[in-house]
Structure formats: C-alpha cells, structure tokens
Amino acid sequence: MGTTLLPVPNTPLVRVLLVGANGHARVCLEALLDDPRHVVVGAISSDGTGIEGLGVPMLGHDRNLAALARDHAIDRVFVAIGDNAARSDVTRRVEGEGFTLGTAISRFAMVSHTATTHDGSALLPGAVVNAATVIGGGAIVNTNASVDHDCAIGEFVHIAPGASIAGGVTVGAGALIGIGARVLPNLTIGAGAVVGAGAVVVSDVAAGSTVWGAPAKVREAS
Ligand SMILES: CC(C)(COP(=O)(O)OP(=O)(O)OC[C@H]1O[C@@H](n2cnc3c(N)ncnc32)[C@H](O)[C@@H]1OP(=O)(O)O)[C@@H](O)C(=O)NCCC(=O)NCCS
C-alpha cells in the first residue's frame, strides 16, 4: 500500500525574546528552538552583555523591553535566569509590562500527557515529568532531573541537574533542590527552602530552611 503524505499544518511562528544570556540561557535557547514554531529574535541581560557564542544577537538591556517589543515584533518573552529570586523578579516585571511568557521544553524531555506545565517553565534535556504532576510557572526541571507522579512543583522552583523527586511531593515556590538530591515520596519542601546537592530528604523541610546530607538535616547556610 502506498504512503499518503499529509500536508504540514500552517502553524504561525512565535517570536521569542530571551532574557538572560549566560550558560543557563544557552541551554534554554536550545530547548526553545526544539519547538519548530519558535523564532528567538535575540537576548537581553541586565548589563547588555552575554556569553560568547550564545547563538542569538544581544539586543541590549532588560530595561528596554517596550522598545524591543515594538522593534522586533516580540510575541513571547522567556526568562532564562537560573537564580530563583532573580528569575521571579524579572518575570514579574515582564508580566507587568504586558508580555506573555514562553516555555522551553527540550525535545529530550519526557513529559506525561497528564502533566501540566505552566508558562515560563523550562524542561531541559533528560528531564522527566511524570503523570499528573504540575510544574509551576517559571520553574526549572534541569538536565536529567526527574519529578515523578502527582507532584506539585511551585512557581520559580529549581530542580537542579540529576535531582530525583519521588511521587506525591509538594515543593513550595522558590525552593532549590540541589544537584543530585533525592526527595522521598509524599513529602513537602517549603517555599524558599534549599536542599543541598546530594541530599537525601526523608522528612518535610520547613519553608526557608536549608538542609543537606543523608539523611538531610537542617543546617545554617553561610
Ligand atoms: C547546601 C548549600 C546551599 C550550602 O551552602 P553554604 O552554606 O555556602 O555551605 P558552605 O559551602 O559554606 O559549606 C559549609 C559546610 O558544609 C559542607 N557542605 C556544603 N554543602 C554540602 C552538601 N550539599 N552536602 C554535604 N556537605 C555540604 C561543606 O563541605 C562545609 O563543610 P566544612 O564546614 O566541614 O568545611 C550548598 O553547598 C549546596 O549544596 N547548594 C546547591 C547548589 C546547586 O545544586 N545548585 C544548582 C546549580 S544548577
């Protein structure tokens, strides 16, 4: 039997501006470009500079958003800043100026069809987001990090490379789960908490506290 070639749907292109221009931004840029609808027109940063070889032109400071939107016909803005507090501040400003946020999902991320991802989030290569999990706006699920089923990941959370979050875990807004950390099932990590690299979290973590070690214990961050 012959093969029938279906016409490619005529999807409109989405012109995206990248805010942030360091190594994390480059990873996000590659993930943005995995979506064939995305055209990344350029990047801006707080001082107008970016790393060498970023791959898109530097268009100036992040104070010039309105003019840039006009000159470059921007549809969406993607905030590619790794630090949670800075990403949250810049995102609020971008939204306040009336822009819609983009979302960066690597073609190498595996996202359940029953998961929900909110605008501004980044799911980077090797990230796994399993069934019925919700990824909040502006959250990062970084390289090879996994978030299993029925988790609630808050806004501007960063799940760092290689971290594993078991099923049923809640992570409050702005928390950092460090590189390679593991969080056991059904626990709650409070807003703004920091889980150190390599930690094994076996009990709930209070908002704003820092824990590390195996089993993870509350410590005074320096
Ligand atoms: C937990 C963390 C926040 C602590 O930072 P800090 O308060 O600056 O800690 P310090 O570097 O001053 O270290 C204090 C002590 O704790 C130890 N320590 C720090 N982090 C540790 C960790 N994750 N696991 C075990 N021990 C740790 C240090 O070796 C040091 O020990 P010492 O007093 O015997 O010398 C930090 O080390 C960390 O793990 N951050 C996560 C980083 C990350 O994954 N970022 C994502 C990037 S994509």
The ligand as an SDF file (V2000), in Angstrom:
LIG
                    3D

 48 50  0  0  0  0  0  0  0  0999 V2000
   23.7760   23.3400   50.8150 C   0  0  0  0  0  0  0  0  0  0  0  0
   24.4570   24.5840   50.2990 C   0  0  0  0  0  0  0  0  0  0  0  0
   23.4120   25.6240   49.9120 C   0  0  0  0  0  0  0  0  0  0  0  0
   25.3030   25.1220   51.4390 C   0  0  0  0  0  0  0  0  0  0  0  0
   25.9710   26.2430   51.0090 O   0  0  0  0  0  0  0  0  0  0  0  0
   26.8530   27.0770   52.0530 P   0  0  0  0  0  0  0  0  0  0  0  0
   26.0140   27.4760   53.2230 O   0  0  0  0  0  0  0  0  0  0  0  0
   27.5310   28.1510   51.2770 O   0  0  0  0  0  0  0  0  0  0  0  0
   27.8630   25.9830   52.5910 O   0  0  0  0  0  0  0  0  0  0  0  0
   29.4640   26.0030   52.5870 P   0  0  0  0  0  0  0  0  0  0  0  0
   29.9740   25.8700   51.2030 O   0  0  0  0  0  0  0  0  0  0  0  0
   29.9160   27.1860   53.4060 O   0  0  0  0  0  0  0  0  0  0  0  0
   29.7980   24.6750   53.3660 O   0  0  0  0  0  0  0  0  0  0  0  0
   29.6010   24.5360   54.7660 C   0  0  0  0  0  0  0  0  0  0  0  0
   29.9930   23.1310   55.1560 C   0  0  0  0  0  0  0  0  0  0  0  0
   29.0190   22.1880   54.6980 O   0  0  0  0  0  0  0  0  0  0  0  0
   29.5650   21.2640   53.7530 C   0  0  0  0  0  0  0  0  0  0  0  0
   28.5730   21.1500   52.6650 N   0  0  0  0  0  0  0  0  0  0  0  0
   28.0930   22.1430   51.8820 C   0  0  0  0  0  0  0  0  0  0  0  0
   27.1740   21.6780   51.0400 N   0  0  0  0  0  0  0  0  0  0  0  0
   27.0810   20.3620   51.2740 C   0  0  0  0  0  0  0  0  0  0  0  0
   26.3050   19.3560   50.6880 C   0  0  0  0  0  0  0  0  0  0  0  0
   25.4440   19.6100   49.6870 N   0  0  0  0  0  0  0  0  0  0  0  0
   26.4230   18.1030   51.1610 N   0  0  0  0  0  0  0  0  0  0  0  0
   27.3020   17.8240   52.1840 C   0  0  0  0  0  0  0  0  0  0  0  0
   28.0850   18.7680   52.7730 N   0  0  0  0  0  0  0  0  0  0  0  0
   27.9620   20.0220   52.3250 C   0  0  0  0  0  0  0  0  0  0  0  0
   30.8740   21.9080   53.2890 C   0  0  0  0  0  0  0  0  0  0  0  0
   31.7940   20.9520   52.8800 O   0  0  0  0  0  0  0  0  0  0  0  0
   31.2860   22.6510   54.5350 C   0  0  0  0  0  0  0  0  0  0  0  0
   31.8420   21.7020   55.4250 O   0  0  0  0  0  0  0  0  0  0  0  0
   33.0250   22.1040   56.4640 P   0  0  0  0  0  0  0  0  0  0  0  0
   32.4100   23.1590   57.3570 O   0  0  0  0  0  0  0  0  0  0  0  0
   33.3320   20.8210   57.1610 O   0  0  0  0  0  0  0  0  0  0  0  0
   34.1280   22.6420   55.6370 O   0  0  0  0  0  0  0  0  0  0  0  0
   25.3210   24.2990   49.0420 C   0  0  0  0  0  0  0  0  0  0  0  0
   26.5520   23.6740   49.3820 O   0  0  0  0  0  0  0  0  0  0  0  0
   24.6010   23.4360   48.0240 C   0  0  0  0  0  0  0  0  0  0  0  0
   24.6250   22.2020   48.0600 O   0  0  0  0  0  0  0  0  0  0  0  0
   23.9260   24.1370   47.0670 N   0  0  0  0  0  0  0  0  0  0  0  0
   23.2310   23.5390   45.9610 C   0  0  0  0  0  0  0  0  0  0  0  0
   23.8700   24.0230   44.6700 C   0  0  0  0  0  0  0  0  0  0  0  0
   23.1460   23.5190   43.4460 C   0  0  0  0  0  0  0  0  0  0  0  0
   22.8520   22.3500   43.3060 O   0  0  0  0  0  0  0  0  0  0  0  0
   22.8500   24.4480   42.5530 N   0  0  0  0  0  0  0  0  0  0  0  0
   22.1690   24.1850   41.3050 C   0  0  0  0  0  0  0  0  0  0  0  0
   23.0510   24.6380   40.1580 C   0  0  0  0  0  0  0  0  0  0  0  0
   22.3460   24.2480   38.6050 S   0  0  0  0  0  0  0  0  0  0  0  0
  1  2  1  0
  2  3  1  0
  2  4  1  0
  2 36  1  0
  4  5  1  0
  5  6  1  0
  6  7  2  0
  6  8  1  0
  6  9  1  0
  9 10  1  0
 10 11  2  0
 10 12  1  0
 10 13  1  0
 13 14  1  0
 14 15  1  0
 15 16  1  0
 15 30  1  0
 16 17  1  0
 17 18  1  0
 17 28  1  0
 18 19  1  0
 18 27  1  0
 19 20  2  0
 20 21  1  0
 21 22  1  0
 21 27  2  0
 22 23  1  0
 22 24  2  0
 24 25  1  0
 25 26  2  0
 26 27  1  0
 28 29  1  0
 28 30  1  0
 30 31  1  0
 31 32  1  0
 32 33  2  0
 32 34  1  0
 32 35  1  0
 36 37  1  0
 36 38  1  0
 38 39  2  0
 38 40  1  0
 40 41  1  0
 41 42  1  0
 42 43  1  0
 43 44  2  0
 43 45  1  0
 45 46  1  0
 46 47  1  0
 47 48  1  0
M  END
$$$$
